[in-house]
Structures are given as C-alpha cells and as structure tokens.
Amino acid sequence: MSCGSAHRRAIPRFGFDGPVAQLPYLSRALEASNGNKVEAAKLVGLPSYQTFTNWLARYGIKNRKEENG
C-alpha cells in the first residue's frame, strides 16, 4: 500500500503537536513573528491566522499588541 501525500503529516518548524504542547509554541511563535499572526500561524503549522487566533483565544494567550492596547 502506497503512502500518498494526503497521509503524510507535515512537521512544523516549532514542532506543534497537539493540545499538550500548544501553549509554549503559540507564545514562542508570537514572539518570533513580532506579534504577526499570519507568520506565527505558519511557524506552528496552522492553516491560517484565523485558526491561530482561535487557539490564542482558547488558551487565553494575548499578544503584545492586545496587552498594550
């Protein structure tokens, strides 16, 4: 049986690997991207900045822009 590309799992740059590992990677990605959610989403392997924003909201993580008003 052949393994097609649909069955391959991409390995994100920061190693984003499910719920247990999310908090540190989300924060690190925000720092590394200087608060740019589009770039941060790419770093953790999420498909869009909207998905990244949803994860931030789910775990109560704020970026520097939001904290500073």
C-alpha positions as CSV (number, residue, x, y, z in Angstrom):
1,M,0.0,0.0,0.0
2,S,1.4,3.3,-1.0
3,C,1.6,6.3,1.3
4,G,0.2,9.3,-0.6
5,S,0.9,12.9,0.3
6,A,-2.6,13.2,1.9
7,H,-1.4,10.7,4.5
8,R,1.8,12.5,5.3
9,R,2.0,14.7,8.3
10,A,3.9,17.9,7.9
11,I,6.4,18.6,10.7
12,P,6.1,22.3,11.7
13,R,9.1,24.4,12.4
14,F,8.3,24.8,16.1
15,G,7.0,21.2,16.5
16,F,3.4,22.0,17.1
17,D,2.0,18.6,18.2
18,G,-1.5,18.7,19.7
19,P,-3.1,20.1,22.9
20,V,-0.4,19.1,25.3
21,A,2.3,21.1,23.5
22,Q,0.3,24.1,22.3
23,L,0.8,26.8,24.9
24,P,4.6,27.3,24.7
25,Y,4.6,27.0,20.9
26,L,1.9,29.5,20.4
27,S,3.6,32.1,22.7
28,R,7.0,31.4,21.1
29,A,5.6,31.8,17.6
30,L,4.0,35.1,18.5
31,E,7.4,36.3,19.9
32,A,9.3,35.1,16.9
33,S,6.9,36.8,14.5
34,N,6.9,40.1,16.5
35,G,3.1,39.6,17.0
36,N,2.3,38.9,13.3
37,K,-0.4,36.2,13.5
38,V,0.0,35.3,9.8
39,E,3.7,34.5,10.3
40,A,3.1,32.9,13.7
41,A,0.5,30.5,12.2
42,K,3.0,29.5,9.6
43,L,5.6,28.8,12.2
44,V,3.4,26.4,14.1
45,G,1.9,24.8,11.0
46,L,-1.6,26.1,11.3
47,P,-3.5,26.7,8.0
48,S,-4.4,30.4,8.7
49,Y,-4.1,33.3,11.1
50,Q,-7.8,32.8,12.0
51,T,-7.1,29.3,13.2
52,F,-4.1,30.7,15.2
53,T,-6.3,33.4,16.7
54,N,-8.9,30.8,17.7
55,W,-6.1,28.8,19.5
56,L,-4.9,32.0,21.3
57,A,-8.4,32.8,22.5
58,R,-9.0,29.2,23.6
59,Y,-5.9,29.3,25.8
60,G,-6.2,32.9,26.9
61,I,-2.9,34.0,25.2
62,K,-2.7,37.6,24.3
63,N,-0.1,39.1,22.0
64,R,1.8,42.3,22.9
65,K,-0.4,44.5,20.7
66,E,-3.5,43.4,22.6
67,E,-1.9,43.8,26.0
68,N,-0.6,47.3,25.3
69,G,-4.0,48.4,23.9
